[in-house]
């Protein structure tokens, strides 16, 4: 079986989301760990991040887009699709069949989830997961590293 390595980590941890100083970006408490997966696997977790609202009753904030850069050795032929999931049960972990997909860009190495309209409630936190579907003929030993853009 062909395997590729996923090393998805949130590298940009100190970036602020531009939302009147009331929303911050942080790592998930349960980020995906580096793993070796099989070619053809789908919904493989690559990145987890949280948006945290800390001020009660601030002006409303809506997440309208998420962009990331893939810095691993995988090529565009290894990636079939990226999907952004929202942690709908707020347990800070990806749950198959429970958490809902909220965005899916076209295939490519640098996913950009645009056209989103997800309210970030206050005071609360919302966790998101970036998942990847791998091609059945994914390159053996290729790596997928994903970094959020500021």
Secondary structure as UniProt FT lines:
FT   STRAND          3..6
FT   TURN            20..21
FT   STRAND          23..27
FT   TURN            29..30
FT   STRAND          35..38
FT   TURN            39..40
FT   STRAND          44..53
FT   TURN            56..57
FT   STRAND          61..70
FT   TURN            76..78
FT   STRAND          79..86
FT   TURN            88..89
FT   TURN            96..98
FT   STRAND          100..103
FT   STRAND          112..120
FT   TURN            122..123
FT   STRAND          124..134
FT   TURN            136..137
FT   TURN            140..141
FT   STRAND          143..144
FT   STRAND          146..148
//
